[in-house]
């Protein structure tokens, strides 16, 4: 493997890890309740 292939695989793996961390943070039940409060508060103001 040359350096371009290694860099490409490293970048792809890094982006996949970042995506997985975002999903874990978003879908955790405790965080979901905290994130949904703002939406319901905004809907109540209307």
Rosetta blueprint (number, residue, H / E / L):
1 X L
2 X L
3 X H
4 X H
5 X H
6 X H
7 X H
8 X H
9 X H
10 X H
11 X H
12 X H
13 X H
14 X H
15 X H
16 X H
17 X H
18 X H
19 X H
20 X H
21 X H
22 X H
23 X H
24 X H
25 X H
26 X H
27 X H
28 X L
29 X H
30 X H
31 X H
32 X H
33 X H
34 X H
35 X H
36 X H
37 X H
38 X H
39 X H
40 X H
41 X H
42 X H
43 X H
44 X H
45 X H
46 X L
